[in-house]
Amino acid sequence: MNDDRLIVALDVPDALSGLKLAERLGDTVGFYKIGLGMLTGGGLALANELKQDHGKRIFLDMKLFDIGATVESAVRGLARFDLDFLTVHGDPHVVRAAREGAGGSGMKILAVTILTSLDRADLDDCLITEGAVADLVVRRADAALTAGADGVIASPREAAAIRALPASQGRLIVTPGVRPTGAEKGDQKRIATPSQAIADGADHIVVGRPVWQSADPRATVEAILADLPAT
């Protein structure tokens, strides 16, 4: 059976490919992430089908960022799709607008701190304030949670420090950048194994390429689930 602490990222080209992968994974996975890469390939239709016809939970990873009125409007529209999680950038004005848009829908707003593909050199290129990446992630997490986010997105390396924040109590920590032992890092720079991420305070881990690039995705998922600490 599945364990909803694992979210499988359907970072495949289109909805048909995503549905075929979900069918291969069957009852081993109950929670899927659909991101921007599939938006023009039928991503919302796939989200609806997996939710309504297959009983799966859905994390829509849009990382919304705009003026407050636009974010609020976009989130209000997305809330009609009966989604479970939606990402927005962690800037407080964005989080507050997203919370307004979500209303009483039950869709949880997750705030992105700093992308797991970025390191300090990347932040310098973006003219982001000085400081260690981990410290900036924790500061952004604290600000987003204080602004009303239901949880945050951060690399597993920052999970323990975020969990120690008073504002994180009762909130979610979702960690991409998770790689099973021996898996390729890809473009991720701040990674950990599934078991370590959960042990450090993550509620959910997101795994994509190690699953959908596998010759046997179901066996890969089963190995990840076996590695997770007991609840």
HELIX and SHEET records of a PDB file:
HELIX    1   1 ALA A   15  LEU A   25  1                                  11    
HELIX    2   2 GLY A   26  THR A   28  5                                   3    
HELIX    3   3 LEU A   36  GLY A   41  5                                   6    
HELIX    4   4 GLY A   43  HIS A   54  1                                  12    
HELIX    5   5 GLY A   68  LEU A   78  1                                  11    
HELIX    6   6 ALA A   79  PHE A   81  5                                   3    
HELIX    7   7 PRO A   92  ALA A  102  1                                  11    
HELIX    8   8 ARG A  120  ASP A  125  1                                   6    
HELIX    9   9 VAL A  133  THR A  146  1                                  14    
HELIX   10  10 PRO A  156  GLU A  158  5                                   3    
HELIX   11  11 ALA A  159  ARG A  163  1                                   5    
HELIX   12  12 PRO A  166  SER A  168  5                                   3    
HELIX   13  13 PRO A  194  ALA A  199  1                                   6    
HELIX   14  14 ARG A  209  TRP A  212  1                                   4    
HELIX   15  15 PRO A  217  ASP A  227  1                                  11    
SHEET    1   A 9 LEU A   6  ALA A   9  0                                        
SHEET    2   A 9 PHE A  31  GLY A  35  1                                        
SHEET    3   A 9 ARG A  57  LEU A  64  1                                        
SHEET    4   A 9 PHE A  85  HIS A  89  1                                        
SHEET    5   A 9 LYS A 108  VAL A 112  1                                        
SHEET    6   A 9 GLY A 151  ILE A 153  1                                        
SHEET    7   A 9 LEU A 172  THR A 175  1                                        
SHEET    8   A 9 HIS A 204  VAL A 207  1                                        
SHEET    9   A 9 LEU A   6  ALA A   9  1                                        
END                                                                             
